[in-house]
Amino acid sequence: MKNLFDAARVEELKQRIARLRPDSQRLWGKMNAPQAVAHCSRGLELALGDLRPPRVLLGRIMSPIIKPKVFENDEPLRRNTLTVKGLVIQDERDLAKERARLHGEVARRTRTASSGH
């Protein structure tokens, strides 16, 4: 699976982000390009503990059962997979600002990973 621990993948990600335009075609869901980029930034924040959404009881009970099935075999997430409500972006965003934010998150995460922290 592609990840941010591989410098080549980080460069590929940066290039893909740079090619986005506000009117880029939606490939995965309902969010436009600036919203999707903001969604990715929040996803990194969530994955690394900077963002902590509230968990409901059902999620606490079902998580140990569902999580291994979702993340088995290092396969990417499938389209139309449910998204944590805190990651859904509904307001309008500025692509340049969101692009810079995501670049910063990726750079911060890769620096942290390479330094062992």
C-alpha positions in Angstrom: 0.0 0.0 0.0 1.2 3.5 -0.8 2.2 5.5 2.3 3.9 8.6 3.5 7.0 6.7 4.7 8.2 6.4 1.1 9.8 9.6 -0.3 8.7 8.7 -3.9 5.1 8.4 -2.8 5.3 11.8 -1.0 6.6 13.4 -4.2 3.8 11.7 -6.2 1.3 13.0 -3.8 2.7 16.6 -4.0 2.4 16.4 -7.8 -1.1 15.2 -7.7 -2.1 18.0 -5.3 -0.4 20.5 -7.6 -2.4 19.3 -10.6 -5.8 19.9 -8.9 -8.0 22.8 -10.0 -11.1 24.1 -8.3 -13.1 22.6 -11.2 -11.3 19.2 -11.2 -13.7 16.3 -11.8 -15.0 14.5 -8.7 -13.8 10.9 -8.7 -14.8 9.6 -5.3 -17.7 11.5 -3.8 -19.6 14.7 -3.3 -16.8 17.0 -2.3 -15.2 19.4 -4.8 -11.4 19.6 -5.1 -10.8 22.2 -2.3 -13.1 20.3 0.0 -11.4 17.0 -0.8 -8.0 18.5 0.0 -9.3 19.8 3.3 -10.7 16.4 3.9 -7.3 14.8 3.4 -5.7 17.3 5.8 -8.2 16.4 8.5 -7.7 12.7 7.8 -4.0 13.1 8.6 -4.9 15.0 11.7 -7.3 12.3 12.8 -4.8 9.4 12.0 -2.1 11.0 14.1 -4.3 12.1 17.1 -4.5 15.8 16.5 -8.2 15.6 15.8 -10.3 13.4 18.1 -14.0 13.0 17.2 -16.4 11.7 19.8 -17.0 8.0 19.7 -20.4 6.5 20.2 -21.0 3.4 22.2 -21.8 1.3 19.0 -18.5 2.4 17.5 -16.6 1.3 20.6 -18.3 -2.1 20.5 -18.1 -2.7 16.7 -14.6 -1.2 16.1 -12.6 -4.3 17.1 -14.7 -6.4 14.6 -14.9 -4.0 11.7 -11.4 -2.4 11.8 -9.5 -5.6 10.8 -11.9 -6.2 7.9 -11.5 -2.7 6.6 -7.7 -2.6 6.8 -6.9 -6.2 5.9 -4.4 -7.1 3.2 -3.1 -3.5 2.9 -5.8 -2.7 0.4 -6.9 0.9 -0.2 -10.3 2.0 1.1 -13.1 1.3 -1.3 -15.2 4.0 -2.8 -18.4 5.0 -0.9 -16.9 3.9 2.4 -18.5 5.7 5.3 -16.6 8.8 6.5 -16.2 10.1 10.0 -18.5 13.1 10.3 -15.7 15.3 11.4 -13.9 14.7 8.1 -16.8 15.7 5.8 -16.2 19.2 4.5 -19.4 21.0 3.4 -18.5 24.7 3.3 -16.6 26.3 0.4 -12.9 26.3 0.7 -10.0 28.1 -1.1 -7.9 25.5 -3.0 -4.6 27.4 -2.7 -5.0 27.6 1.1 -6.1 24.0 1.5 -3.3 22.8 -0.8 -0.7 24.7 1.4 -2.3 23.2 4.5 -2.1 19.7 3.2 1.5 20.2 2.0 2.3 21.4 5.5 0.6 18.4 7.1 2.4 16.0 4.8 5.8 17.7 5.4 5.2 17.7 9.2 4.3 14.0 9.2 7.2 12.9 7.0 9.7 14.9 9.2 8.2 13.3 12.3 8.4 9.8 10.8 12.0 10.3 9.6 13.2 11.6 13.0 11.6 8.7 14.9 9.2 10.8 16.9 
